[in-house]
Amino acid sequence: MTTIAPEGSLALDESAQDLLFREARTANAFTGAPVTDERLRAIHELMKWGPTAMNSQPLRLVAVRGAQARERLVPLMNEGNRAKTATAPLTLIVAADEDFHEHLPTVIPTKPGVREAMEGNPGRPAMARLNAALQLGYLIVAIRAAGLAAGPMSGFDAAAVEREFLGGSQRAIAVVNIGEPGPGAWAERNPRLAYEQVVTTV
């Protein structure tokens, strides 16, 4: 059963809450309608405002559109993810750039010397992955805000995807199919944990 937030407790109206959260779910099938570059740019324009540590923004995306590129990607997916990846109108390879610190002078200009301070930091790869994962969450919500469905997946050969599609400092963390949901897109929604199971007040 869906639990509705008490009236007045959220700024979003009910339809926006449904679009972004309650009615949205992982899509497994899509129509043939294309996802244009303009729509992808609009998704990025929303996603980029999500907070990351030191405004580091380590997420990188490879948009897989062409037939030849898709033929390279599909065999690298786990078997259960191949058919939907082969037929999605757009697939994004989501990566964490471990060399995000190269951009720190631009994205956090109020902290001179921060790039050099992060240069030899052994925690940088973990920081890249954590903050790219945060951005992945914002990406999914932005896709939904664009009226599209997202099919995020972790079932793929990450090392092979990195060799085939990514640069030396980028680590694959997810693959996301995007498009308008088609027949059979939705599986039965699984239960969610209750507030009392999640929140502890001290």
N, C-alpha and C positions, 0 to 999 in steps of 0.2 A: 504494500500500500504506500502511495506517495504521501509524504508529510509536507504540508504547506506551511511556510513560515508565517508567524502571526502577522496580521495586517499592520502595515506601517513600520515593520522591523527592517525592511530592505528598501533601498532606493529604486531598484529595478522593478518595473511593472511585471505582472504575471506572465505576459507573453514573452518578455525578454528572459525571464527566469526559465521558462520552458525551453526556449530556443537554445540557450547557452548551457543548461544543466539538466533539468528534469526529463525533457523529451529527447535530448541528444544522447547518442550512444555510438559505439564503434560500428562503422559500416563495413560490410563484407561484399557488397555488390553496388554497382554504379550504372547510371545511364550513360549514353554516349556523348552527352553534352560536354563540350570542352570547358576547361578552366583556363581563362585567358591570362596573358601576362599582366594585364591591368588589374584583374581580380587578385592575382598573387601579390602584386605590389600593394594593393589595398590591405590584404591580410598582414603583410609585413609592417605596414604603417601602424597597425594596431599592436601587433606582437612586440614591436621594438620598445614600447613604453614600459614593459614589465621590469621590475627591479632586479638587479643582479649585484653581487658583491663588487664594490668599487666601480660600479657601472661597466663591468668588464665585457659583457655581451659576447661570450665565446661561441654562441651557436652559429653554425654555417649550414647552408642548404644547397643541395644539388637538385635541380628540377629536372626530372627524367621525363622527356616528352617524346623524343624521336623513337621510331620503331627499332632502329639498330641499338640505341642505348638501352631500351627496354629488354631486348633480347640478351644483352649482356647482364642485366640485373636479375631477371627472373630465375635463372639457374642458381643464383647465389642465395635465393630465399629458401626457407624451409618448405618442404613439399606442400604443406597445408596453406601456405601463403602465396603460392605461385600463380594460381589461376586468377585470383583477384588482383594481383599486381600486374598480370599480363593485360587485363581489361580495364583497369582504372584510367580515366582520362589524364590524370597527372599523379606522379609519384615523387615524393620528396625524400631524399636521403638526408638525414639529420645528423650532423657531426658536431663534436666539441673541438674547438681549435686550441690546442695546448700552447700555442704561441700567441694567445690573445693579448699578452702583455705588450706586444709591439704596437698595439693601438691605444694603450692607456694614455699617452700624452694627448691624444685627441679626445677621448671620451671622459677623462677626468683631469682636465687641465689645471685644476686647483691644487694638484699634488705633484709638484715638480720632482723628478727623480724616481717616480714610482715604477717606471718601466725597468730601470736599472736595478731597483730593489727586488723586483720579481724575477729578474733574469735567471738567477741561480736557485730560486726557491724550490725545494723538493716537493712542496705541496701544490705546485702549480697545475700538474695534470689532474689531480683530484678536484681542485677548484674549478677547472675548466669543465669537467664532467658534471659536477653538481649544478653549476650555474646554467650550463646548456640544457640540463634536464628541467630546470625551472622554466627556461624559455620555451622548451617543448610544450609544457603545460599551457603557457600563454598562446603558443601557436595553435594548439587544438581549439582553444576558446575563440581565437580570432577567426579560424576557419568556420566555426559554427556561426559567428557573428556575420560572416559573409553569406550565410544561407546555404552553406555547403556541409557535407559530412566528411569526417576524418576517419581513416582506418589505420591507427598507429600499430606498429608491429615491432617486436624485438626478435622475432624468429628469422634470423638470417646469418650468413657467414660473415661476421664483421671484418675479419682480417682480409677476406677476399674482396669485399666491397671497398675497403680502404685501398687495396692495391689497384682496383679497377677504376675507381671514380674519385678518390680523394688525394689531397696533397700530403706531404710527409708529416705535418704537425696536426692533422685532423684525424679524429677517432670517431668512427660511426657509433651512434647510440640508438638510432631508431630508423625505421622506414615508415613513411606515412602516405597512404593512398588518399587522394582527395577527389571529390566530385559530387554530383547530385545523386542522392541515394536511389538505387533501382530496385526492382522486384527482388525480394529475398535479402534485402540489405541488412535487416535487423534480426539478431538472435533474441531469444527471450531474455529480458533484463534480469540479472541476478540480484539477490538481496544486498542491501547496504547495511553497515553496522549502525546501530542506534547511537544517539548522542551520548548516552550513559556509558557506552562501551568505548568511546573515543576520548571524551573530555574528562579530565581530572582537575578539580579545583583545589588549590592549596592556600 
